[in-house]
Amino acid sequence: MVLMKKFSVIAFLVPIINLTPKEFDLLYILVSNQNKVFEREKLLELIWDFNYYGGSRTVDIHIQRLRKKLKEPYCDFLRTVYKVGYKFVGEDIEI
């Protein structure tokens, strides 16, 4: 998997997956910090800005969309940490 921050796309050799800017930022943070658990509130702060007034379900919805776009087996790298948040667990990824 290759993350290209400049173009907000991810390439898994083939095909290229187009992501929204927020989806990309979310995945980029998780992949850049593999195995580190991020609380939903921290992800909201990092991606949506400190003053974001939406709920933490925003993160859940974006994770759900990412999993759908990434498909098997890559969607399994996005792990839910029950009652805490999310982390990325996978192979070494080139960023």
N, C-alpha and C positions, 0 to 999 in steps of 0.2 A: 504494500500500500504506500502511496506517495501522496503527501499533502502539499498542494501548491497554494500557499497563502495569497500570493499575488492575484491568482485567478479564481480563488474560492472553489476549487474543484478537487476531487480526490480521484486518483487513478489506482485501480487494482490491476495493474498490467493492462487489462481490458475489462470492462468498458470504463469510460469516464462518468462520474456521478456528479451532477450539478446540485449544489446546495445553496440555500439562502445564506446571506451573510451571518445571521445568528446561528444557524445550524453549523456552519463552518467554524465559527468562533468556539462554539461549544465543543465540537469534536476536536478542534486544535488544542484547546486547553486540556482535555482529558487525555489525548494521545501524547501530548508533551509532558505529561506528568503521570506516566503509567503506574498503575497500582496505588496511586494516591486517591483517597476517598475525598470527594468534594461534597459538602453539604449543599442542599438546594439554594439556601440563602446566599452562600458564597458565590455560587455560579450566577445567581441573579445580580449580585454586586459586580462581578467581573465582566459580565456580558451585557446586561441590560441597564447598567448604571446604578449607582447607589440610590438614586431617587425614584426608581421604578416602583410603581404602586400596584402592579398586578400581583397575583398570588404565586406561590411556589409551584403550582400546577403548570405554570408556563414552562418550567424546566422539564417536567414530566412529558408534556405534549411534544416538546422539541426532541427529547430522547426517543419517544415513540416514532416520530417521523424519521429520525436518523436510522433507527433500526430497520424500518420499512425500506428505506432507500439503500442501505448497505447490504441487506439480504444475507443469506447463509453463505459462508460461515462467519462473516465479518460482524454481523449484528450481535453475535454472541460475545464479542469482545467488550461491548458496553454492558457493564454489570450494575444491577441495582443493589445497593447496600441498604437493607431493610431499615426503615425509619431514620435513615441518615441522608443518603444521597446517591451519588454515582461514581464509578471509577471505570477506567479502561484497562483491561487485562488482555494482553495479546503478545504477538511476536514482536521482535525488534522492528520498528517502523521507521522508515526514512522520512524525515521532515524537512 
